[in-house]
């Protein structure tokens, strides 16, 4: 039996990771990449300040070359370098307007770069309502893609925080929900009154706490405090306000 996994019989779709982008982006008007800890949260904070964020997949020498090619700074691969921009949202709180920054990420950035010509947004808990409103203004077929994390062998590790973030955005959208999208909404509603606890207790949150980044979790758990819509255009995320 040839089964189509693109959820195209529903307006509102949700599927994980790179294969989720492959299946959903081509048949959707808008795709939203959700990587709560921490790519999408970083992008929201930085673009809200007026920075321009270039996603990049690899944390290697090619990232240095890419940053030079777009005349941008390169975020540090080491989150612990306090004086450098990195995938730590705290590091981006005071990033100046106009800063061009290459932000490598094996999850959120990788998914962004695979969406093709479909309108692409970076969504998180901070801007979930603004993202939903912008998406509905630009189409009825909306795909929410929780990025997830990686197991040591490189395979997808579904991540609770991203499912909650996907559900938060879907909660504000109008249209028929796929069963996968319904499940994401249910998970969000279970935790919506205690998002910080959920993010602290999930595996990704425990990892960040152990590494010494509890403030990143607090920033990521803030709900609907941002009206910024990071739109991917010309290879970079830029701010679009609703």
C-alpha positions as CSV (number, residue, x, y, z in Angstrom):
1,X,0.0,0.0,0.0
2,X,1.3,3.5,-1.0
3,X,0.6,5.7,2.1
4,X,0.9,9.5,1.8
5,X,2.3,10.9,5.0
6,X,1.9,14.6,4.2
7,X,-1.4,15.1,6.2
8,X,-2.7,17.1,3.3
9,X,-6.4,16.3,4.1
10,X,-6.0,18.7,7.1
11,X,-5.2,22.4,7.1
12,X,-3.1,22.2,10.2
13,X,-0.3,19.6,10.2
14,X,2.5,18.6,12.6
15,X,5.4,16.2,12.0
16,X,8.9,15.8,13.4
17,X,12.3,16.7,12.1
18,X,13.9,16.6,8.7
19,X,11.4,14.1,7.3
20,X,8.6,16.2,8.6
21,X,9.9,19.2,6.6
22,X,10.4,16.9,3.5
23,X,6.8,15.7,3.7
24,X,4.9,18.8,4.8
25,X,6.7,21.9,3.4
26,X,6.0,21.2,-0.3
27,X,2.2,20.9,0.3
28,X,1.9,23.8,2.8
29,X,1.6,27.6,2.5
30,X,3.6,28.2,5.7
31,X,6.0,26.0,7.7
32,X,7.0,26.9,11.2
33,X,10.2,25.5,12.7
34,X,10.0,24.9,16.4
35,X,13.3,24.3,18.3
36,X,12.7,25.6,21.8
37,X,16.0,24.7,23.4
38,X,17.3,26.7,21.8
39,X,17.5,27.7,18.1
40,X,14.0,29.2,17.7
41,X,14.2,31.0,21.1
42,X,17.6,32.5,20.0
43,X,16.2,33.6,16.7
44,X,13.2,35.3,18.3
45,X,15.3,37.2,20.8
46,X,17.9,38.2,18.3
47,X,15.6,39.3,15.5
48,X,13.4,41.1,18.0
49,X,16.4,43.3,18.7
50,X,16.9,43.9,14.9
51,X,19.7,41.4,14.3
52,X,19.8,39.3,11.1
53,X,20.3,35.5,11.7
54,X,21.8,33.2,9.1
55,X,21.1,29.6,10.0
56,X,23.9,27.1,9.2
57,X,23.9,23.4,9.8
58,X,27.6,22.5,10.5
59,X,29.8,23.5,13.4
60,X,33.0,23.2,11.6
61,X,35.5,25.2,9.4
62,X,32.8,25.5,6.7
63,X,30.9,27.7,9.1
64,X,33.8,30.1,9.2
65,X,33.9,30.3,5.5
66,X,30.2,30.8,5.2
67,X,30.2,33.7,7.7
68,X,32.9,35.4,5.7
69,X,30.9,34.9,2.5
70,X,27.9,36.7,4.0
71,X,30.0,39.3,5.9
72,X,28.6,38.2,9.2
73,X,29.9,37.2,12.7
74,X,30.0,33.6,13.5
75,X,28.3,32.4,16.8
76,X,30.6,30.5,19.1
77,X,30.4,26.7,19.0
78,X,31.0,26.8,22.7
79,X,28.0,27.9,24.7
80,X,30.1,28.5,27.8
81,X,32.0,31.4,26.3
82,X,30.1,34.1,28.1
83,X,31.5,37.0,26.0
84,X,30.4,35.4,22.7
85,X,27.1,35.0,20.9
86,X,26.1,31.3,20.8
87,X,23.0,29.0,20.9
88,X,22.5,30.3,24.5
89,X,19.5,32.7,24.4
90,X,21.1,34.6,27.3
91,X,24.0,35.5,25.0
92,X,21.7,37.3,22.6
93,X,19.7,39.4,24.9
94,X,21.6,42.6,24.2
95,X,22.6,41.8,20.5
96,X,22.6,45.2,18.7
97,X,20.2,46.0,15.8
98,X,21.8,45.3,12.4
99,X,24.2,42.6,13.7
100,X,24.6,39.8,11.1
101,X,25.2,36.5,12.8
102,X,25.7,33.0,11.5
103,X,24.0,30.6,14.0
104,X,25.0,26.9,13.4
105,X,22.5,24.4,14.7
106,X,22.1,20.7,13.8
107,X,18.3,20.9,14.4
108,X,16.5,24.2,13.9
109,X,18.9,25.6,11.3
110,X,19.1,22.3,9.4
111,X,15.3,22.2,9.1
112,X,15.1,25.8,8.1
113,X,17.5,25.2,5.2
114,X,15.3,22.3,3.9
115,X,12.0,24.1,3.5
116,X,12.6,25.3,-0.1
117,X,10.4,28.1,-1.3
118,X,7.7,27.6,1.3
119,X,7.3,30.6,3.6
120,X,9.3,29.7,6.7
121,X,9.0,31.1,10.3
122,X,10.9,30.4,13.5
123,X,8.4,29.7,16.3
124,X,8.8,29.3,20.0
125,X,6.8,29.7,23.2
126,X,7.7,33.4,23.4
127,X,6.1,34.3,20.1
128,X,3.5,31.5,19.5
129,X,0.5,33.7,19.1
130,X,2.2,36.2,16.8
131,X,3.5,33.3,14.7
132,X,0.0,31.9,14.4
133,X,-1.5,35.2,13.4
134,X,1.1,35.8,10.7
135,X,0.8,32.3,9.4
136,X,-3.0,32.5,9.0
137,X,-2.6,35.8,7.2
138,X,-0.3,34.0,4.6
139,X,-2.2,30.8,4.0
140,X,-4.6,28.2,5.3
141,X,-2.3,25.1,5.0
142,X,0.1,25.5,7.9
143,X,2.8,23.0,8.9
144,X,4.3,23.0,12.4
145,X,7.6,21.1,12.6
146,X,9.0,20.3,16.0
147,X,12.8,19.9,15.5
148,X,13.6,17.4,18.2
149,X,17.1,16.7,19.3
150,X,19.7,14.0,18.4
151,X,20.7,10.8,20.0
152,X,24.5,10.1,20.0
153,X,24.1,8.1,16.7
154,X,22.6,11.1,15.0
155,X,19.1,9.8,14.9
156,X,16.1,11.9,15.9
157,X,15.2,12.2,19.5
158,X,11.7,13.6,19.9
159,X,11.8,16.3,22.5
160,X,9.0,17.3,24.8
161,X,9.8,21.0,24.7
162,X,9.4,21.1,21.0
163,X,6.1,19.2,21.1
164,X,4.8,21.7,23.7
165,X,6.0,24.6,21.5
166,X,4.3,23.2,18.4
167,X,1.1,22.7,20.4
168,X,1.3,26.3,21.7
169,X,1.3,27.6,18.1
170,X,-1.4,25.2,16.9
171,X,-3.5,26.3,19.8
172,X,-3.9,29.7,18.2
173,X,-4.6,28.5,14.6
174,X,-7.9,28.0,12.9
175,X,-8.5,25.0,10.7
176,X,-8.8,21.2,10.8
177,X,-6.1,19.6,12.9
178,X,-4.4,16.4,11.9
179,X,-4.3,13.8,14.7
180,X,-0.6,14.6,15.1
181,X,-1.5,18.3,15.5
182,X,-4.2,17.5,18.0
183,X,-1.8,15.5,20.0
184,X,0.6,18.5,20.2
185,X,-2.2,20.8,21.3
186,X,-3.1,18.3,24.0
187,X,0.4,18.2,25.3
188,X,0.6,22.0,25.3
189,X,-2.6,22.3,27.2
190,X,-1.4,19.8,29.8
191,X,1.6,22.0,30.6
192,X,0.4,25.5,29.7
193,X,0.0,26.7,33.3
194,X,3.5,25.4,34.3
195,X,5.7,25.7,31.2
196,X,8.9,26.4,33.2
197,X,8.5,23.2,35.2
198,X,7.9,21.2,32.0
199,X,11.0,22.6,30.4
200,X,13.1,22.1,33.5
201,X,12.0,18.5,33.9
202,X,12.3,17.3,30.3
203,X,15.5,15.6,29.2
204,X,16.7,18.7,27.2
205,X,16.1,21.0,30.2
206,X,17.9,18.7,32.6
207,X,20.8,18.6,30.2
208,X,21.0,22.4,30.1
209,X,20.7,22.7,33.8
210,X,23.6,20.2,34.3
211,X,25.7,22.2,31.8
212,X,25.0,25.4,33.8
213,X,22.4,27.2,31.7
214,X,19.2,27.5,33.8
215,X,18.6,31.0,32.6
216,X,18.2,29.7,29.0
217,X,15.4,27.6,30.1
218,X,13.7,30.5,31.8
219,X,13.9,32.6,28.6
220,X,12.6,29.7,26.5
221,X,9.6,29.1,28.9
222,X,8.3,32.7,28.7
223,X,4.9,32.5,27.0
224,X,3.6,35.1,24.5
225,X,5.8,37.9,25.5
226,X,7.1,38.6,22.0
227,X,5.2,40.0,18.9
228,X,8.3,39.3,16.8
229,X,7.8,37.0,13.8
230,X,11.2,35.8,12.4
231,X,10.8,35.3,8.7
232,X,13.3,33.3,6.7
233,X,14.2,35.3,3.5
234,X,17.3,35.7,1.5
235,X,19.1,33.0,3.6
236,X,18.4,34.7,6.9
237,X,15.8,35.3,9.5
238,X,14.7,38.9,9.9
239,X,12.0,40.5,12.0
240,X,8.5,40.9,10.7
241,X,6.0,42.4,13.2
242,X,2.3,41.4,13.2
